[in-house]
């Protein structure tokens, strides 16, 4: 039997290169399965550095800064160079070309030559300059507009960064809540398993009926389902946090900043409202838009004023670049718009309407900001009060479970009472962690509404 040469080549290729592919697979991005310990501070700073929304907003800022340079360019003289070649038998252009070349001869004045000239070539090299002297304020206020627009984009970059930081911090808290819920479910499972063992012991001793055993088993099955659900929520919460940080959603992470010791918000509502009205980037952006609209009114009105600019050019003419002649022109051009079909008036009315629109929008946004502050402030207050209540409820539920367990062991209570006590204890702990989560999120929302949240948020 003949050996297959292609099979030998394939085997040789596998022997030589398979180790390299194996190394690449191990050393690739999926090789390191160990989760990275992540503090809240790390999450916030990573989001502020890597989130695509912030990068996009930064590019808008860069574009607006270029717009300022573009508007400033109108103050400077505009210098252009043009090179033109013409070949013509047009009597006027042919005679003019020779005149510019300074090559007119007496024989060129013969009527037949003037009326029917030979083809004439002309290379014209022109250096021209124009410099605006007066534009009715259009150039100056356009430059100011560009500067205000750049400031406005910086404010929107700031707000985008605040939104991203708030999103990352909220996602971090959501992941913490999901982990705490898993811990509560696991603790409840341990307690339920201990209760099941107790029921089995009583059932085998003849002190309990089979229905008690089944109830205990159903309780464990229900907790197993809850654990599966909470685990899926943890995966979703991790994906949300990674996305907020601008990281791949499957990046393994381990949050290590607990809810911690919380302190009550001390500042009063009026102070928060004042801070928000002074700091909210959207409001300050609209105030800049108001100034931009005022500049636009001035620019539109400048259409009624004359414009004045200095012009000049230096020209070199030649038939074949062998001999050249040159000339220059200097002058001043004034232009007055006598009638534009009422277009200038219409532009002014449009600019005034836009200005009034922005002014009314500022009032609307100010009211909206105040509502957001009220909502976040009172949510934070109620969440703080809930924490104190739920902490007490957890203590009471645990004590009740301890008592009921002891009484069930002595046969004074049924399995229903024991399972109810375990469920109540689990619910109390779940509600406590939800209260801690809600208070932290309310604090995030309050600082976001006030426009004070930044990358140093704790």
Number of C-alpha atoms within 10 A of each C-alpha: 3 4 7 8 9 9 10 11 11 10 11 12 11 13 11 10 10 12 11 12 12 11 11 12 12 12 11 10 10 12 11 12 10 11 11 13 12 15 17 20 15 16 22 25 19 19 28 25 15 15 22 17 17 23 16 13 20 19 13 17 21 14 13 21 18 15 18 19 13 13 18 17 13 15 14 11 15 13 12 11 12 10 12 10 13 14 15 17 15 16 17 12 16 22 22 14 24 19 14 20 21 15 15 14 10 6 9 14 12 10 10 9 13 16 14 12 18 14 12 17 17 22 19 22 17 19 15 18 16 19 17 18 16 16 18 19 18 20 19 17 19 20 22 18 24 21 21 22 22 22 19 23 23 21 22 21 22 21 23 21 24 23 22 24 28 25 23 27 25 24 24 27 24 23 24 23 25 26 18 20 25 21 15 20 23 16 13 20 21 13 15 21 16 13 23 21 14 18 25 19 14 17 16 12 9 10 12 18 14 13 11 19 21 13 16 25 17 12 19 20 13 12 18 15 12 16 19 13 13 20 16 13 19 21 16 18 22 25 21 22 28 24 21 30 27 20 17 12 17 14 19 18 17 15 19 12 16 12 15 7 6 11 8 12 13 7 9 9 14 12 10 19 21 13 17 24 21 13 15 20 24 20 21 18 21 18 18 20 22 21 18 22 22 18 23 23 21 18 23 22 19 18 22 16 16 14 19 17 16 16 17 15 17 15 18 18 25 22 20 10 12 6 11 16 16 15 12 12 10 12 10 13 12 12 11 11 11 10 9 10 8 8 12 17 15 12 17 19 15 14 21 17 14 18 21 14 13 19 16 12 16 20 12 11 15 18 13 13 21 20 14 18 26 18 15 23 24 14 19 23 16 15 23 21 14 19 21 13 13 20 17 13 19 20 13 15 21 18 14 16 20 15 13 22 23 13 15 19 15 10 13 10 14 15 23 13 15 23 21 13 21 25 17 19 23 21 18 22 22 21 19 21 21 21 23 23 23 23 27 21 24 23 23 23 24 25 22 23 29 25 23 17 22 20 19 11 15 13
